[in-house]
């Protein structure tokens, strides 16, 4: 006798992968399959094929978002479709599709997020001080700057 997994989940592995590629969470996929989130998590641990389908789809979604973040951080050009009225020789009008290139400037928030995650030592706003002190210590953080490697400059 086939298990519930074999009857209801295994036949839908391609759908599960697709949903994960589209950014669906584990909970949302469980809901689409009409199973409890805890059951879906249990099945992921028990059935490597389900785990693989979910992971492959999820990784594809992450890669797509990373590519979009990079484009947002660096700027890019998009083609926009517009509809315009065109007058005919007889004075009548009709609608035609027109395409226009538009430059999307880099997004400062995307730039900041990207740099803080890709080069945290250089771009992280936290300053870490490590060491041992004996006796008194007086530290002045005013006008402290960092060099190109993220270290405090003299």
C-alpha positions in Angstrom: 0.0 0.0 0.0 1.4 3.4 -1.0 2.1 6.0 1.7 0.5 9.4 1.7 3.8 10.8 0.5 3.9 8.5 -2.5 0.3 9.2 -3.4 0.1 12.9 -2.8 3.5 14.5 -2.7 5.9 12.5 -5.0 3.7 13.0 -8.1 4.0 16.8 -7.6 7.8 17.1 -7.3 8.0 19.2 -10.5 5.3 21.5 -9.2 7.1 21.8 -5.8 10.4 22.7 -7.6 8.5 25.3 -9.7 6.8 26.9 -6.7 10.2 27.1 -4.9 11.7 28.8 -8.1 8.8 31.3 -7.9 9.8 32.2 -4.3 7.2 30.2 -2.4 8.1 29.5 1.2 8.1 26.0 2.7 4.8 26.9 4.5 3.2 28.2 1.2 4.1 25.0 -0.6 2.7 22.9 2.3 -0.5 24.8 2.0 -0.7 24.2 -1.8 -0.2 20.5 -1.1 -2.8 20.6 1.6 -0.5 19.2 4.3 0.7 20.7 7.5 4.0 22.6 7.5 5.3 20.2 10.1 4.5 17.2 7.8 6.2 18.9 4.9 9.3 19.5 7.0 9.2 15.9 8.1 8.9 14.7 4.5 11.9 16.9 3.4 14.0 15.1 6.0 12.8 11.6 5.1 12.7 11.9 1.3 15.9 13.2 -0.4 14.1 13.6 -3.7 11.7 16.1 -2.1 14.5 18.0 -0.4 16.4 18.1 -3.7 13.4 19.5 -5.6 12.8 22.2 -2.9 16.5 23.1 -2.7 17.0 23.3 -6.5 13.9 25.5 -6.8 14.9 27.7 -3.9 18.4 28.2 -5.1 17.1 29.3 -8.5 14.9 31.9 -6.8 17.8 33.2 -4.7 20.0 33.5 -7.8 17.3 35.4 -9.6 17.0 37.9 -6.7 20.8 38.2 -6.5 20.9 39.1 -10.2 18.1 41.7 -9.7 19.9 43.2 -6.7 23.1 43.5 -8.7 21.2 45.2 -11.6 19.5 47.6 -9.0 22.9 48.4 -7.5 24.7 49.0 -10.8 21.9 50.5 -12.9 20.5 49.1 -16.1 18.5 49.8 -19.2 15.0 48.5 -19.7 12.7 48.6 -22.8 9.3 50.0 -22.1 6.4 49.3 -24.4 4.0 52.2 -24.9 1.0 52.7 -27.0 0.8 55.8 -29.1 -1.9 57.4 -31.3 -0.9 57.6 -35.0 -2.8 59.7 -37.5 -3.4 58.1 -40.9 -3.3 59.9 -44.2 -7.1 60.2 -44.2 -7.1 61.9 -40.7 -8.2 58.8 -38.8 -6.2 57.5 -35.8 -5.1 54.2 -34.7 -3.0 52.8 -31.8 0.5 51.4 -32.4 3.0 49.9 -30.0 6.2 51.9 -29.5 9.3 50.8 -27.6 11.5 53.2 -25.6 14.8 52.5 -23.9 14.9 53.9 -20.4 17.9 53.9 -18.0 17.3 53.0 -14.4 19.9 54.6 -12.2 21.7 52.7 -9.5 19.7 52.4 -6.3 21.7 53.6 -3.2 20.0 51.2 -0.8 20.8 48.3 -3.1 24.4 49.5 -3.4 24.7 49.7 0.4 23.1 46.3 1.0 25.3 44.7 -1.7 28.6 46.1 -0.4 27.8 45.4 3.3 27.2 41.7 2.3 30.0 41.2 -0.2 32.7 43.2 1.6 31.7 43.4 5.2 35.1 44.2 6.6 35.3 47.3 4.4 31.6 48.4 4.4 30.2 47.2 7.7 29.4 50.1 10.0 30.4 48.2 13.1 33.9 48.8 14.4 35.5 45.9 16.2 38.3 46.5 18.7 40.1 43.5 20.0 43.0 43.4 22.6 44.0 43.3 26.1 44.5 46.4 28.4 46.4 46.7 31.6 46.1 50.0 33.4 44.1 53.0 32.2 42.7 53.3 28.7 41.6 56.4 26.9 40.1 56.0 23.4 39.0 58.9 21.2 36.7 57.8 18.3 36.2 61.3 16.9 37.2 61.7 13.3 38.2 58.1 12.9 38.5 57.0 9.3 39.1 53.7 7.6 41.6 52.8 4.9 40.7 50.9 1.7 41.1 47.6 3.6 38.6 48.6 6.2 41.2 49.2 8.9 41.2 52.3 11.0 43.5 54.9 9.4 46.0 56.9 11.5 
